[in-house]
Amino acid sequence: MDGPVVVGFDGSPESLAATGWAAREALGWRLPLELVQAWPWRRPHVLGSDDAERWGGRRPAGQEALFMAFTAAGSMAGVAAVEHRALADALGPGRERYPQVDVVEQLTPGSAARTLVEAAAQAGLLVVGRRTRRPAMGPSLGPVAQAATQHASCPVVVVPHH
């Protein structure tokens, strides 16, 4: 396999499960692990705008303090700094467990689906998480996992969270 193991990360339990799976896979293949986190602003927006408020409302439970830090950051550079710090905090236990895995963090403005599909162009494997909610008609994928499986140019693994 050529290229890093790329995993989508947003701080949710599903992305943490996917990150753990991806780290074990990267270790086994002796490949770097690239964590890709996207936020939905395509261009700089004023924090407190409708876009920022909508995104803040979609953040995983328990991340309200992080959104408040976004508001206090006051700029895209501040948002990036807060996100990098949150990402480093979330990855701490994994780095201790898999110290031999080289981890690269990529924080990109844009939609999660598009950002992951673009990152897959250079990847050997793309890993995404999936919630285990099942609709009445059987299991389904969310929009990010669906876009990844349909458009990525490398193999894709969808890791369920239990």
Secondary structure as UniProt FT lines:
FT   STRAND          5..8
FT   HELIX           13..29
FT   STRAND          33..39
FT   TURN            47..48
FT   HELIX           50..58
FT   TURN            61..62
FT   HELIX           64..73
FT   HELIX           76..97
FT   TURN            99..100
FT   STRAND          103..109
FT   HELIX           112..120
FT   TURN            121..122
FT   STRAND          125..130
FT   TURN            136..137
FT   HELIX           143..151
FT   STRAND          156..160
//
